[in-house]
Amino acid sequence: MEAEPFVTAIAVRTHDPLLDMSESTRGSVEVFLGGPVDWDGVETEACRIIDEIIEVEGVFRTEISSISFLCN
């Protein structure tokens, strides 16, 4: 078995793409945390933070790290 790590870097000028990405992880996050999450509250706070950074820097940058395991 081999581990194949990879990183995806993104830069956005609005919070919308990040909220779209986060929607796809809601189910797994709730399973990991063991219960429901106040997603409206999470989105409100995330938008506030992201928008503040975009206002100052002109763009919000982030990286998503993941790993795949390759079995022979």
Stockholm file with secondary structure:
# STOCKHOLM 1.0

chainA/1-72         MEAEPFVTAIAVRTHDPLLDMSESTRGSVEVFLGGPVDWDGVETEACRIIDEIIEVEGVFRTEISSISFLCN
#=GR chainA/1-72 SS CEEEEEEEEEEESSSHHHHHHHHTTHHHHHHHHTSCCCHHHHHHHHHHHHHHHHHHHSSEEEEEEEEEEECC
#=GC SS_cons        CEEEEEEEEEEESSSHHHHHHHHTTHHHHHHHHTSCCCHHHHHHHHHHHHHHHHHHHSSEEEEEEEEEEECC
//
